[in-house]
Amino acid sequence: MKPRLSRFAQPIVQVLASFPANMAFPLFTILYLKIGVSMNIGAIPLMMLGTQWYILFNVIAGAMAIPSDLKEAAAILRLTRPQIWTKLILPSIFPFLVTGCITASGGAWNASIVSELVSWKDDTLKASGLGSFIAQATTNGDWPQIIWGIIVMCLIVVLLNRLVWRKLYAISEKKYHLE
């Protein structure tokens, strides 16, 4: 919403987003080992490292897509900052936020495979999730378990798409679409 700040911050965010999230996994693993964090909790920040950019870039695109006449109308009407957020910004970026969340959700499923089972030297941290199941099956070369793990993951993704994301996307298209 602030072009001057955007011109400064966007290149920094793009450089940060260009680093693969799994480059930070060893640092987090060492930290988790030192302070005794369970991977059932510790895998969450690891998955978020790889997915936050999908949401951020979509929200930035949504903010940049707000028509200037709507911004001018908000200024003319002297809307307060909370009113600008609730009446203009949030409804305008909602479709972009939903798209970012859908993409981030898919990225999180992929990230779960590498973030729920991490090793450092002789130490291994393991979460009790589908990602660690698939990673362990892959390490063991157990093809039936790999295939079943992937099938279960696909079924969960399809179910979430049908029950959650499709409905949110329909709401964003119907109620918050700007034309």
N, C-alpha and C positions, 0 to 999 in steps of 0.2 A: 504494500500500500504506500510505502515511502520510497520513491525511486532512487533517491540518493543513498539511502541505507541499503537498498537492494543491489545497487551497482557495486557497493563495497563488499557486502556479505555473500552474494551469490558465487563469485569465484572461489572464495574460501570454502564454502559448503561443497562446491563441485569437486575441489581437490580432496577434501576429507572423504567424500563419497566414493572417490575413485580407488581408495585403498580397500582391498578385500577384507571383509570382516574377520575372516579366520586368521589374519595376521596378528590380531589382538588376542587370540585364544591362548597362546602360551603365557602371556602376561596375566590374563585372568586366572589361568590354571595355577600359576605360581601363587597368586594372591589367595585363591581359594584354599590351596594347600596350607599356606601360612596361617590363615585365620580360621580354618576348619569349616568352610562353607559346604553344605551338601549340594551335590549337583542337581538334585530335584528343585532347588531354588536357584542355584548358580547358572543353570542352563538358560534361564529366562533372559538375563542380560546378554548372554552370548547370542541368542536368537534375535533379540532386539537390535543388536549391532548391525545385523545384515538386513533388517527390514525397515528400519526407521526412515531410510532415504526414499523408499517408495512413497511413503505418506508425505514426507516433507516436500518432495518435488511436485507431487500432485496438488498439495495445498498451495504452494507458490504459484503454480499454473492457474489455479482457481482464483487466487487473489489478483493475479495480473489480468484475468479475463473479466473482472467486474467492469461493466461499461462505465465510462466517465460520466455519462448523463445521470446514472444512478448515484454516483459519488457527489455530483453537483447538487442533485435533488436533496440528498441527505444534508449537505451543507446549507442549502437554502432553508430547509425545514428546521435547521439548528438542532439536529438530533444530538443527544448526549452520547458520550462514548459507549455506555452500555447499550443504548438504543441502536447505535451504528453497528455494534457487534451482533445484536439479536435480530435486527431488521434488515441489515444489508450484508455484512461479511459472512456470518455463519450460514445463512440460506444460500448465498452465492457460492461458497466453497464446498457445500455439502456433497454435491455430485462428484467433485474432484476428490474429496476425502473418502467417499465410499470406494471409488476406483482405486485410490492408494491403499486402502485397507484390504481390498480384495487381492491386490498384487502382493502386499506385504504378508498376507495370510499364506499365500502360496510359497513365498520366500521363506516364511517361518517353518513350513513343513520340510522344505529342503534343508534349512539350517539345523533342524532338529537332529538330522542324521549325523552331522559333524559336531554338534554342540552338546549332545547328551552323553557322549563318550569321548573324553579327552585324556591324553597321557602326557606326563612330563617325567623324563628319566625313568625311574622304576615305579612311579606312582601313577595310578589310573583313577580318574574320577568318573563315576557312572551314575546317570539318572535312571529311574525306572520308567522309561517311556518307549514309545514306538520307534523313535529315532535311534536310541541305543540298541534296541532289539535288532534293527536292520543293520546298524554298524557292526554289532557283534557277529551277526550271521555272515556278514560280508568278510569280516576278519577270519572267521572259521571256514569260509568257502562253502557254507551250507546253502546250496541253491534252493531247496524247497522252502526253507525259512525265509530267505531273501524274497522269494516270489510271494509267499504269503504275507510278509510284512508290507510289501509294496501294494498288494491287492487291498489289504486292510486300509492302508494310507489313502489309496485312491477312493475307496468307498466312503471314508470319512470326509474327504475333500468334496466329493460329489454331494453327499448329504448336507454338508455345511453350505455349499453353493445353492442348493435347492431351498433349504430352510431359512437361511440367514441372508446371504449376499444377494440373491435374486430379489428378495422382498425389499431390502434396503435400496437396491439399485432402481427398482420400480418406483419406490417412493421418491427417490432423488430425481428421476426423470419426470414424474408426474407433478410433484409439488414444488420442486426447486429448480426447474429447468428455466434458464434465461434465454429468451429469444427476442 
